[in-house]
Amino acid sequence: MTNEQSILAARRGSIGEVFAAFLKLGLTSFGGPIAHIGYFREAFVVRRRWIDETGYADLVALCQFLPGPASSQVGFALGLLRAGPLGAVAAWVGFTLPSACLMLLFAYGASRFDGPVGIAVIHGLNLVAVAVVAQAVWGMARTLTPDGPRAALALTALVTVTLLGGAWGQVAAIGVGAIGGIWLCRATANAARQPIRFKVSRTAGVACLALFALLLVGLPLLASTPGLQGLTLFDAFYLSGALVFGGGHVVLPLLQAAVVEPGWTDDATFLAGYGVAQAVPGPLFTFAAYLGAVVAPVPRGIWGAAVALVAIFFPGLLILLGALPFWDALRARPAAQAALRGVNAAVVGILAAALYNPVWVSAVVSPYDFAIAAAGFVLLTVWRLPPIAVVALMTSLAVARSI
């Protein structure tokens, strides 16, 4: 078997395999989108080898450029790579379903984690995020910043994100990384890359981009028609998902404008759901399931949750499918390779900046917290314990501290 054949064989898999892998991550991936990227890297680059380190970093960089939930887009693309379109759907369902169900349960009156033990559990999960993000920064830095120029680009990205902050800081850091890569990384740009062929034709990609734009423009017009309340709900969440750049937390003001300002729910109900969304595994966008269940207009309840959940993810997945057919050809060009090397280095800097803020500053508030986070990092990187075991241990230590 040739190397190319072995690469393709390694990438073939079943829909059930993809669903099971992402369901496990959906049940255990605490810490938000940045931590999810670390979980995915460990699961699919290091353990299962569905994609190589450079290809994974390129995919992460692409999803950082696009609107939508970056970690869910990465997972969707990995499912597509492994088992085709149905594999992509299986990856999204497996990763999204657990947290969506938990948010729906909370909408129906589940515990609000407002007792001492509940608060300690949430704090322990924040410490898990510190260990996971630190592991991702450590592993990716060793591979993607092996020389002075790329280390300098990573540092520049870190400074850029720290000073500018927000989504525009990340976009600026990636742009500086791309320009710096073209300038500084040409000498290494011709290194061989494994082909990554997604099962999406260019015609299908163009169709997805056209549908994305058509819904973005057409839904507000249709939603203004009296009696189409379900479509109005879909439009509100589709627009929120289409305008998110820079990660899941950016969706908060968009969703608040979509459901609080029209009077569909109040601030207290909205913020209570957002607080619980920080404590459940999986993508933060499943906050939409909670909102769809509690808003005043019908459909509400389970049907409202389903409409809101599909609507908020749909634009990001559409635009990803539109970009993927052109991505592999683009990254094969020497100039594009150089730019991607710079972008990959910038991603390391962005992750490093996020490790400090918001991950570190919101979680490590005492020497005991630092000791727990350091222990989790060692368990993940040296002893290579499964993430679920580290989650259980670190959360237990945080709860024990509060008793």
C-alpha distance (Angstrom), angle and dihedral (degrees) to the residues before:
residue distance angle dihedral
M1 . . .
T2 3.80 . .
N3 3.76 123.4 .
E4 3.80 90.5 -107.3
Q5 3.80 91.4 50.7
S6 3.80 91.4 48.7
I7 3.80 89.9 50.7
L8 3.79 91.8 52.1
A9 3.80 92.8 43.8
A10 3.78 90.8 51.4
R11 3.79 89.4 54.3
R12 3.80 97.3 52.4
G13 3.78 114.5 96.4
S14 3.78 144.0 146.7
I15 3.78 128.9 -92.2
G16 3.80 89.3 -121.9
E17 3.80 91.3 54.1
V18 3.81 91.0 51.9
F19 3.80 93.0 46.2
A20 3.82 92.7 49.2
A21 3.81 92.9 48.5
F22 3.79 93.7 49.6
L23 3.80 94.2 40.8
K24 3.80 88.2 58.0
L25 3.80 89.5 50.5
G26 3.80 90.8 45.7
L27 3.79 88.5 56.9
T28 3.82 96.7 45.1
S29 3.83 109.5 26.5
F30 3.77 103.0 106.6
G31 3.79 125.3 165.1
G32 3.80 107.5 59.8
P33 3.82 133.7 -90.6
I34 3.80 97.1 -43.3
A35 3.79 91.7 52.7
H36 3.82 89.6 45.8
I37 3.79 89.6 60.3
G38 3.79 87.6 55.4
Y39 3.82 91.9 48.8
F40 3.81 91.1 48.9
R41 3.77 92.4 49.5
E42 3.78 91.8 52.4
A43 3.82 93.1 45.5
F44 3.79 102.0 41.9
V45 3.81 106.9 21.5
V46 3.80 102.5 35.3
R47 3.81 104.5 26.2
R48 3.81 108.5 26.0
R49 3.83 98.9 21.6
W50 3.78 94.4 -144.6
I51 3.81 88.4 148.8
D52 3.80 135.1 9.8
E53 3.81 125.1 -108.5
T54 3.79 95.7 -103.6
G55 3.79 93.9 45.9
Y56 3.78 90.3 49.3
A57 3.79 92.0 50.2
D58 3.81 90.0 48.8
L59 3.80 89.7 51.4
V60 3.80 91.6 49.5
A61 3.81 89.7 49.5
L62 3.81 91.2 50.8
C63 3.80 92.1 51.0
Q64 3.82 90.2 48.2
F65 3.82 87.5 58.6
L66 3.81 94.6 51.2
P67 3.80 128.5 72.9
G68 3.77 115.7 -108.0
P69 3.82 138.1 55.1
A70 3.80 103.9 -34.1
S71 3.80 97.9 -157.9
S72 3.80 93.2 49.3
Q73 3.80 90.1 47.4
V74 3.80 90.2 52.1
G75 3.81 90.5 49.8
F76 3.81 92.0 47.0
A77 3.81 90.7 51.6
L78 3.80 92.2 48.0
G79 3.80 90.4 52.5
L80 3.80 89.3 48.7
L81 3.79 90.8 50.4
R82 3.79 93.3 49.2
A83 3.82 103.0 41.5
G84 3.79 110.4 2.7
P85 3.83 128.3 -113.5
L86 3.81 94.9 -29.3
G87 3.79 88.2 48.7
A88 3.81 88.8 54.8
V89 3.82 90.5 52.3
A90 3.81 90.1 46.4
A91 3.81 90.6 52.0
W92 3.80 92.3 50.3
V93 3.82 94.0 45.7
G94 3.81 93.7 45.7
F95 3.79 94.0 48.6
T96 3.80 96.0 41.4
L97 3.81 104.6 37.9
P98 3.85 100.5 73.0
S99 3.79 96.8 52.9
A100 3.81 92.1 39.2
C101 3.81 89.8 55.5
L102 3.79 91.4 47.2
M103 3.80 91.8 50.5
L104 3.81 90.2 48.2
L105 3.81 90.3 51.5
F106 3.78 89.7 51.3
A107 3.80 89.7 50.8
Y108 3.81 87.0 57.5
G109 3.80 92.0 52.6
A110 3.81 108.4 -80.0
S111 3.80 120.2 159.0
R112 3.80 116.2 -60.2
F113 3.81 95.6 -147.9
D114 3.80 89.7 -122.3
G115 3.82 97.8 135.8
P116 3.83 125.7 89.5
V117 3.81 93.5 -99.1
G118 3.79 92.3 47.2
I119 3.79 91.8 50.5
A120 3.82 90.0 49.0
V121 3.82 90.9 50.8
I122 3.80 91.1 53.1
H123 3.80 90.3 48.2
G124 3.80 90.5 50.5
L125 3.79 90.3 52.5
N126 3.80 89.4 52.2
L127 3.81 88.6 54.6
V128 3.81 89.1 51.2
A129 3.80 87.4 57.1
V130 3.81 90.0 54.7
A131 3.81 91.4 55.2
V132 3.81 94.2 44.0
V133 3.80 95.7 48.6
A134 3.80 91.5 44.9
Q135 3.81 89.0 52.6
A136 3.81 90.7 50.8
V137 3.81 92.8 48.7
W138 3.82 91.7 48.0
G139 3.81 95.1 48.3
M140 3.79 97.1 42.3
A141 3.80 93.8 44.3
R142 3.80 91.9 56.2
T143 3.81 91.1 52.8
L144 3.80 104.0 32.7
T145 3.82 103.3 35.8
P146 3.82 102.5 42.7
D147 3.81 96.0 140.4
G148 3.79 141.2 43.0
P149 3.82 99.4 -97.6
R150 3.78 94.4 51.5
A151 3.79 92.6 42.9
A152 3.82 87.1 53.3
L153 3.81 90.7 51.0
A154 3.81 90.3 50.4
L155 3.79 90.3 51.1
T156 3.81 90.7 47.8
A157 3.80 90.1 52.0
L158 3.80 90.8 49.1
V159 3.80 91.5 52.2
T160 3.81 92.5 44.4
V161 3.80 94.2 52.1
T162 3.79 92.2 43.5
L163 3.82 93.9 51.4
L164 3.81 99.7 38.6
G165 3.80 100.3 31.2
G166 3.79 126.7 -175.2
A167 3.77 129.4 55.3
W168 3.80 94.1 -46.3
G169 3.78 90.6 55.5
Q170 3.80 90.0 57.0
V171 3.80 92.6 46.1
A172 3.81 90.3 49.4
A173 3.82 91.8 48.3
I174 3.80 92.2 51.5
G175 3.81 90.9 46.5
V176 3.80 91.7 51.0
G177 3.81 89.0 47.5
A178 3.82 91.9 52.9
I179 3.81 93.5 48.5
G180 3.80 91.8 43.9
G181 3.80 90.5 48.9
I182 3.80 92.4 54.7
W183 3.78 88.8 50.9
L184 3.82 101.3 39.4
C185 3.82 107.8 23.7
R186 3.80 103.3 51.8
A187 3.80 92.6 106.6
T188 3.79 91.7 64.5
A189 3.76 99.3 31.8
N190 3.79 97.2 100.6
A191 3.79 95.5 62.6
A192 3.80 112.0 129.9
R193 3.77 118.0 -96.0
Q194 3.76 126.4 -162.8
P195 3.80 110.6 -111.8
I196 3.79 114.0 -108.6
R197 3.78 108.9 -161.5
F198 3.76 116.8 -175.1
K199 3.79 117.1 -159.6
V200 3.80 94.2 -117.6
S201 3.80 121.8 108.4
R202 3.77 122.2 -140.1
T203 3.79 89.3 -115.0
A204 3.79 90.1 54.9
G205 3.81 89.9 46.1
V206 3.80 92.3 53.9
A207 3.81 89.6 46.5
C208 3.81 90.7 53.4
L209 3.80 91.8 50.1
A210 3.81 90.3 48.9
L211 3.83 91.5 49.4
F212 3.81 90.4 48.8
A213 3.81 90.9 54.6
L214 3.81 94.0 41.3
L215 3.80 93.0 53.7
L216 3.79 91.9 44.3
V217 3.80 91.0 56.1
G218 3.79 101.1 28.7
L219 3.80 103.1 44.8
P220 3.84 95.5 66.0
L221 3.80 89.1 52.7
L222 3.80 93.7 49.5
A223 3.81 93.3 41.3
S224 3.81 90.6 60.6
T225 3.82 89.3 66.3
P226 3.84 110.1 106.2
G227 3.78 115.9 -110.7
L228 3.82 97.4 25.0
Q229 3.81 96.8 105.7
G230 3.79 94.3 147.6
L231 3.79 89.7 55.8
T232 3.81 90.1 47.2
L233 3.81 89.3 55.2
F234 3.81 91.5 47.1
D235 3.81 91.1 50.0
A236 3.82 93.5 51.2
F237 3.81 93.1 53.9
Y238 3.82 95.2 38.2
L239 3.80 90.3 55.5
S240 3.80 91.2 48.6
G241 3.81 91.8 51.2
A242 3.81 92.9 46.1
L243 3.80 94.9 54.5
V244 3.81 99.9 47.4
F245 3.80 114.7 113.8
G246 3.78 122.4 169.8
G247 3.79 105.6 26.1
G248 3.76 145.1 -46.6
H249 3.81 98.2 -63.9
V250 3.81 90.5 62.9
V251 3.80 88.3 69.5
L252 3.84 91.8 69.1
P253 3.84 98.2 85.2
L254 3.81 90.9 40.4
L255 3.79 93.0 53.7
Q256 3.78 91.9 43.6
A257 3.80 89.2 55.5
A258 3.80 90.3 46.1
V259 3.81 99.8 50.9
V260 3.83 109.8 14.2
E261 3.80 101.4 44.5
P262 3.84 93.7 52.6
G263 3.83 88.5 49.8
W264 3.82 96.4 -112.4
T265 3.81 89.3 132.8
D266 3.80 137.8 -7.8
D267 3.78 131.6 -105.4
A268 3.80 94.9 -107.2
T269 3.80 93.5 53.8
F270 3.80 91.2 43.7
L271 3.82 95.2 51.0
A272 3.81 93.5 43.8
G273 3.80 89.7 59.4
Y274 3.77 92.2 45.0
G275 3.78 90.9 53.5
V276 3.80 92.7 52.7
A277 3.82 90.1 46.9
Q278 3.81 87.7 66.7
A279 3.81 90.9 59.9
V280 3.79 101.3 49.4
P281 3.81 125.0 81.1
G282 3.77 122.7 -113.0
P283 3.81 132.0 39.4
L284 3.79 121.2 -12.7
F285 3.81 88.8 -136.1
T286 3.83 88.4 78.1
F287 3.80 83.9 80.8
A288 3.82 80.8 86.8
A289 3.82 90.1 68.6
Y290 3.81 89.6 59.3
L291 3.79 92.5 47.4
G292 3.80 93.1 46.7
A293 3.80 89.1 54.1
V294 3.82 97.1 49.5
V295 3.83 104.1 37.1
A296 3.79 117.7 113.9
P297 3.84 100.8 -124.9
V298 3.79 118.6 78.1
P299 2.95 133.4 -81.0
R300 3.78 92.6 62.4
G301 3.78 132.4 144.1
I302 3.81 116.4 40.9
W303 3.80 94.5 -15.2
G304 3.78 93.1 48.6
A305 3.81 89.7 48.8
A306 3.80 90.9 51.7
V307 3.82 93.4 48.8
A308 3.82 93.3 47.6
L309 3.80 93.4 45.0
V310 3.82 95.4 51.2
A311 3.81 92.2 41.9
I312 3.80 96.6 53.5
F313 3.82 94.7 48.7
F314 3.81 97.7 39.0
P315 3.84 100.7 78.5
G316 3.81 94.2 48.9
L317 3.80 92.3 49.9
L318 3.81 92.1 45.8
I319 3.78 93.8 53.0
L320 3.80 90.9 45.4
L321 3.81 91.0 54.1
G322 3.80 87.8 48.8
A323 3.80 92.6 53.9
L324 3.82 101.5 41.0
P325 3.85 99.2 73.3
F326 3.79 90.6 58.6
W327 3.79 98.0 38.7
D328 3.81 101.3 77.0
A329 3.83 93.0 49.4
L330 3.78 90.3 48.2
R331 3.80 95.1 49.9
A332 3.85 90.3 51.8
R333 3.83 91.6 66.8
P334 3.83 114.9 96.1
A335 3.79 93.5 -126.9
A336 3.79 91.0 47.0
Q337 3.80 90.7 48.6
A338 3.78 90.0 52.9
A339 3.80 90.9 48.2
L340 3.80 91.3 48.0
R341 3.80 91.1 51.2
G342 3.77 87.8 55.4
V343 3.79 91.7 45.4
N344 3.80 91.0 49.3
A345 3.79 89.6 53.3
A346 3.80 89.2 48.2
V347 3.83 90.1 52.8
V348 3.81 88.0 57.6
G349 3.80 89.5 53.0
I350 3.81 91.8 47.2
L351 3.80 91.0 51.2
A352 3.80 90.6 47.3
A353 3.81 91.0 51.8
A354 3.80 90.4 48.6
L355 3.79 90.1 49.4
Y356 3.78 86.9 64.4
N357 3.81 99.2 36.7
P358 2.98 124.8 52.9
V359 3.81 98.4 -4.0
W360 3.83 102.6 48.6
V361 3.79 100.6 31.7
S362 3.81 93.1 49.8
A363 3.82 96.0 45.5
V364 3.81 111.7 30.8
V365 3.80 106.7 66.4
S366 3.80 101.2 141.8
P367 3.82 141.1 28.5
Y368 3.81 88.2 -103.4
D369 3.83 89.9 57.7
F370 3.80 90.2 50.0
A371 3.81 90.6 51.9
I372 3.83 92.2 50.5
A373 3.81 92.9 47.5
A374 3.82 91.8 47.6
A375 3.80 90.8 49.5
G376 3.80 90.5 50.9
F377 3.80 91.0 50.4
V378 3.81 91.6 52.3
L379 3.80 92.2 46.1
L380 3.79 90.6 53.1
T381 3.80 100.4 41.0
V382 3.82 104.4 32.3
W383 3.80 106.5 23.3
R384 3.83 91.7 29.7
L385 3.79 94.8 -144.8
P386 3.83 116.3 179.6
P387 3.82 111.6 -91.4
I388 3.82 92.2 -119.6
A389 3.82 90.3 58.5
V390 3.80 90.9 49.9
V391 3.83 90.7 47.8
A392 3.81 91.1 52.0
L393 3.82 94.4 45.9
M394 3.81 97.2 45.5
T395 3.79 93.1 44.9
S396 3.80 90.6 49.4
L397 3.81 90.8 51.8
A398 3.80 90.9 50.7
V399 3.81 91.6 50.0
A400 3.82 91.3 46.7
R401 3.79 88.8 54.3
S402 3.81 91.2 55.5
I403 3.81 95.9 50.0
